[in-house]
């Protein structure tokens, strides 16, 4: 999925998505034409980030640290959400 599609689905700006890419949170494949192709996993993570962006800065910083430390952090969040 190309960045403009991801922007629409996640309610994030191109600049925000590029920032998260530079932070190492998403890893799109780069095609021969130089376009970045975001996976469903990237999309899911960016949707979670989009929701959490609307929360306090402290929670956002916690999320970023947690994702870097534990790659399965988002899966646990999803599990807890459906568990309730």
WOGI-V948729 format. One record per residue. RES is the residue in three letters. PHI is phi as a letter, one per 20 degrees, with the letter a starting at -180 (none if undefined). PSI is psi as a letter, one per 40 degrees, with the letter a starting at -180 (* if undefined). BURIAL is + if it has 16 or more other C-alpha atoms within 10 Angstrom, else -. Layout:
res->RES phi->PHI psi->PSI burial->BURIAL
res->RES phi->PHI psi->PSI burial->BURIAL
//
This chain:
res->UNK phi->none psi->h burial->-
res->UNK phi->e psi->i burial->-
res->UNK phi->g psi->d burial->+
res->UNK phi->f psi->d burial->-
res->UNK phi->f psi->d burial->-
res->UNK phi->f psi->d burial->+
res->UNK phi->g psi->d burial->+
res->UNK phi->f psi->d burial->-
res->UNK phi->f psi->d burial->-
res->UNK phi->d psi->e burial->+
res->UNK phi->l psi->f burial->-
res->UNK phi->c psi->i burial->+
res->UNK phi->e psi->i burial->-
res->UNK phi->g psi->d burial->-
res->UNK phi->f psi->d burial->-
res->UNK phi->f psi->d burial->-
res->UNK phi->f psi->d burial->+
res->UNK phi->f psi->d burial->-
res->UNK phi->f psi->d burial->-
res->UNK phi->f psi->d burial->-
res->UNK phi->f psi->d burial->-
res->UNK phi->f psi->d burial->-
res->UNK phi->f psi->e burial->-
res->UNK phi->n psi->e burial->-
res->UNK phi->e psi->d burial->+
res->UNK phi->c psi->i burial->+
res->UNK phi->c psi->g burial->+
res->UNK phi->f psi->i burial->+
res->UNK phi->f psi->i burial->-
res->UNK phi->d psi->h burial->-
res->UNK phi->f psi->i burial->-
res->UNK phi->f psi->d burial->-
res->UNK phi->e psi->e burial->-
res->UNK phi->n psi->e burial->-
res->UNK phi->f psi->i burial->-
res->UNK phi->e psi->h burial->-
res->UNK phi->d psi->h burial->+
res->UNK phi->e psi->h burial->+
res->UNK phi->e psi->i burial->+
res->UNK phi->f psi->d burial->-
res->UNK phi->f psi->d burial->-
res->UNK phi->g psi->d burial->+
res->UNK phi->f psi->d burial->+
res->UNK phi->f psi->d burial->+
res->UNK phi->f psi->d burial->+
res->UNK phi->f psi->d burial->+
res->UNK phi->f psi->d burial->+
res->UNK phi->f psi->d burial->+
res->UNK phi->f psi->d burial->+
res->UNK phi->g psi->d burial->+
res->UNK phi->f psi->d burial->-
res->UNK phi->f psi->d burial->-
res->UNK phi->f psi->d burial->-
res->UNK phi->e psi->e burial->-
res->UNK phi->e psi->a burial->-
res->UNK phi->f psi->i burial->-
res->UNK phi->f psi->d burial->-
res->UNK phi->g psi->d burial->-
res->UNK phi->f psi->d burial->-
res->UNK phi->f psi->d burial->+
res->UNK phi->f psi->d burial->-
res->UNK phi->f psi->d burial->-
res->UNK phi->g psi->d burial->+
res->UNK phi->f psi->d burial->-
res->UNK phi->f psi->d burial->-
res->UNK phi->f psi->d burial->-
res->UNK phi->f psi->d burial->-
res->UNK phi->f psi->d burial->-
res->UNK phi->f psi->d burial->-
res->UNK phi->c psi->h burial->-
res->UNK phi->g psi->d burial->-
res->UNK phi->e psi->e burial->-
res->UNK phi->g psi->d burial->-
res->UNK phi->f psi->d burial->+
res->UNK phi->f psi->d burial->-
res->UNK phi->f psi->d burial->-
res->UNK phi->f psi->d burial->-
res->UNK phi->f psi->d burial->-
res->UNK phi->f psi->d burial->-
res->UNK phi->f psi->d burial->-
res->UNK phi->f psi->d burial->-
res->UNK phi->e psi->d burial->-
res->UNK phi->f psi->d burial->-
res->UNK phi->f psi->* burial->-
//
